[in-house]
């Protein structure tokens, strides 16, 4: 029940900067894709190469959207 509400809220903020924390992972980037069971985070350290992370929605403990 909570996962579907959380997924809908994340989908509204697609394309924004986000900091996602899980049990053993904490990273900032752009929320690129929100799917049924995972989100895709594009880590952007600056110019050049970037890293893409697929994170299961069930594993996310918190998500922070800086102003």
C-alpha positions in Angstrom: 0.0 0.0 0.0 2.7 2.5 1.0 4.9 1.5 -2.0 2.2 2.6 -4.5 1.7 6.0 -2.8 5.4 6.5 -2.6 5.8 5.5 -6.3 3.1 8.0 -7.3 4.8 10.8 -5.3 8.2 10.0 -6.9 6.7 10.0 -10.4 5.5 13.6 -9.8 9.1 14.6 -9.1 10.7 12.9 -12.0 13.5 15.0 -13.5 14.4 16.7 -10.2 17.4 16.4 -7.9 17.0 13.9 -5.2 19.0 12.2 -2.4 18.0 8.6 -1.9 19.0 6.5 1.1 18.7 2.8 1.5 20.1 0.4 4.1 23.6 0.5 2.6 23.4 3.2 -0.1 23.1 6.9 -0.1 23.5 9.0 -3.2 22.3 12.1 -4.9 21.4 12.6 -8.5 18.5 13.2 -10.9 15.4 11.0 -10.6 15.3 9.8 -14.2 12.7 7.0 -14.4 10.0 5.7 -12.0 8.8 2.2 -12.9 6.5 -0.2 -11.0 9.2 -1.7 -8.9 12.3 0.4 -9.2 13.6 3.9 -9.8 16.5 5.0 -11.9 18.9 7.6 -10.5 21.4 9.3 -12.7 24.4 10.4 -10.6 25.8 13.7 -11.9 29.2 14.7 -10.5 29.5 17.5 -13.0 30.7 17.5 -16.6 31.6 14.2 -18.3 30.6 10.7 -17.5 27.7 9.8 -15.3 26.6 6.7 -13.5 23.1 5.2 -13.6 21.7 3.3 -10.6 18.5 1.2 -10.6 17.1 1.1 -7.0 14.2 -1.1 -5.9 11.3 1.0 -4.5 11.0 -1.4 -1.6 14.6 -0.8 -0.6 14.3 3.0 -0.3 14.2 4.2 3.3 14.1 8.0 2.5 14.1 10.4 -0.3 15.0 14.1 0.1 14.3 16.7 -2.6 16.5 19.8 -1.9 14.9 23.1 -2.6 
